[in-house]
Amino acid sequence: MRKILVNTFLSLDGVMQAPGGPEEDPAGGFTHGGWSVNYWDDAMGQLMGEVMGKPFDLLLGRKTYEIFAAHWPHSDEPGADALNNATKYVVSTTLRSADWKNSTLIRDNVPEAIARLKEQDGPEIQVHGSGNLIQTLLKHNLVDVFSLFIFPVLLGSGKRLFADGTVPAGLRVVDTKTSTTGVIMARYEPAGELITGTFALEQPSESERAGA
C-alpha cells in the first residue's frame, strides 16, 4: 500500500490559501495572496527538492490543478519536469477534461476511488494545495503524512488546512527543521485517536476546600 502525503504551506493561524501570489486564489475576498514569498531560503528549497526529487503521483483538486496546468507545462523552473511527468489524479465534478500530460479525472465515489489508489502498487501520492480535497481526505482518514511549512505570519481569515469539522485525532512529529527566516518545516504522521486528560487534582487541596 502506498501513502498519501499532504504538502502544505500554512500561516501560523492555519491558513493555506494563496501562498504564492495575489491572483492564485482570491475566493472569499482573500486579499493576502503571496504571503509566503518573502520567507523562502536555501533550506526550504533543499527540503522541497527532496520531496519532489523522488518518484511520486499527484492528487489534486480542480482549482489547484487548473493553476498548475496553466503554469508548469511552460516552465523551466526546478521541479517542472517532475510535475509535468508525474501521473496526476484530478478530483472534480465540473471539469470535462484534464489535458495536462498524464492526467486522469476522478468524478464519482471519491473516497472509495482514492482508497483504491492507495492499495495499488506505485509511488507516493502527493497532495499540493487542494484545500477542499484535503477536507475529504481528512474526513475519511486517508492522509498518511503531513509535510507542513509553517510561516511566521498571521492572516486572520482564509481557507484553513484543518477547517471546522476536522475529525479530532493525535499526530506524531517525525521530523522538524527551521529555516533562516523562521519557517518551521515539520512532518507529522497520524497517531490514533485523540487522548484527553486533566490537570485537576484527584482530591481537592485544603486551600481549594477552604475556598469552596
N, C-alpha and C positions, 0 to 999 in steps of 0.2 A: 504493500500500500504506500502511495506517495503522499507527501504532505502539502498542505496549503499554507503559504507564508504571506501574511499581510504586511506590506512595506509602506509606512505612512509617515508623513511629516505632520507634526502636531504643535500647536501653541501650548503654552503651559496650562491654559484653561481648557485644553482638549479639542480645539477647533482644527479641522483638517481642510477647510475649504480654501481653494485657490491659493496655494502657497507660491506658485510660480509666476503669477502675473495678474494685473487688474482685469484682463478680459478672460481669464481662464474659467471662472465660474462666478458671475455676479448675481446668481439666483438669490432671491430674498432680499435684494438691495444691498448685498455684501459689498463694502467699499474698501476693504483692506487687502485686496489681492496683491500678491507679490511679497508677502510678509517674511518669507524665508530667504529671499535672495541675498541680502547683505550679510548673512551669517555663514556662508559657505567657506570651508577651508580645506586644506590638503587631506586632513584626517578623515573628513566626511567623504571626500572624493575617493579615498582609498577603500573605505568600507563599502561605499556604493559599488565600486569596481569589483569587490569581492562578491557582493550579492549578484551582480549582473554577469560576472565572469564565469559562472558555472552554467551548465545546461538548465533551462527552465522553460515551462509553458506559461502563458499569461491567461488570467481570468479577469475580465474587465466588464464593468457596467457600460451602458450606452454612452453617457457623457464623456467618460474618460477615454473610451475607445475612439470617439469622434475627435477628441483633442489630439490623441496620439497619432491617429491615422492621417490627420492633416499636417502633422509636423515631421514625424520620424522617417517616412519614406524619402523625404527631401533633405535629410540632414546627414552631415559627416561628423557629428559630434561623437565623443566616446559613448559607447553603448548602443549606437544607432543600429549597427549590424545585428547585434544580439536581439534587439527588439523586433527588427524587421523580419528576422529569420525564425523567431520563436513561433510555435503553434499558439494561436490565440482563440480563446473561447469567449464569446461576447454574449452577455445576458441582456436581452431586450425583447420587449413585446411589440415595439414600434418600428424597428429597423426592418427594411425589406431585404437588404443585402448587406454583407460585410466584405468589402472588396480589398481591404488591406491584405497583403500576402499572408497565406496560411491561417485565415480567419474562418471560424465556424460559429454560427448563431445557436444560442440556447434560448428557446422561446417558452417551453412548457415544462411543468413539473421541475422547477429549477433546483430545489434542494436535492431531490432524488437524482437528477442528472449530474449534479456536482459530486454527490456521494459516489456515483458510479465512476466518474473520472478519477476520484481518489483511489478507487480499487484497481484501476488499470496499472500496468507497468508503464514507467516513463519518468521524466524528470520532475523536480519540484514544481509546484504550481504557484506562481506569484500573483498577488493582487496589488495593483498600484492605484491610488485614488479610489474611485468607485465606492463612494460613501454609502449610497443606498444598497448596493450589493452586499457590502460588508455587514449591514444590519441583518440581512437574510442569513449570511454565514454564521453570525454570532447566535442568532435565534436557534439555529439548528446544530450548533456545536461542531461546525465544520472547519474552524481555524485551528491549525496546529502550532503556528509560530507567529508572534507579533514582533516585527522589526520596526521599532519606533525611533524617529528622530524628534526629540522634544526640544523646541526652541524657547529661549528665554523672552517670550513676548506674551502679552495678554491682549486678546481681541474682543472679548466681551460678548460676541454673538457670532453665528455662523454654524455650518454643519459640523457636528461632533462625531468623532470616531465611536465613542461609547455613548450613544444617544439614549434618550428616555426609552425604557423598555428593554435595555440590555439585561440579559439574564445574569443575576449575581453569580460570581464564581471566583475562585482563587487563581492566582498566577504565580509562576516561579521565574525569578530572574536567572537567566543562563549566561548573560554576558552584558557588560556595560563599559562604555568609554565616554569621554567628554572631549569635545573639540576645543580649539583655542578660543572660539567665540562663545563658548558656554552652552553649546548644543549637547544634550545628553543622548547618546546613541545606545539604546538598550534592546535586548532580545528577551522576550518572555514566552513561556510555554504554559498551557493550561495545567492547573494543579488540583483539579477536582472541585467539589462544591465549596462554597464559602463557609468558613468555620468562624463562628462568633464566640464571644466570651464576655467577661465583665471584670472591671477593676474594683467592683464593690466588695467590701469585706464580708465574709460569710456571717460573722457575728458583729453587730454594731459595737463600736468602742464606747468607753464611759462618756467621752465628750459628746458623741453622737446621741447616746441615750439621754444625756443631760439637756441637750438642745432640742430634743423631740417635743 
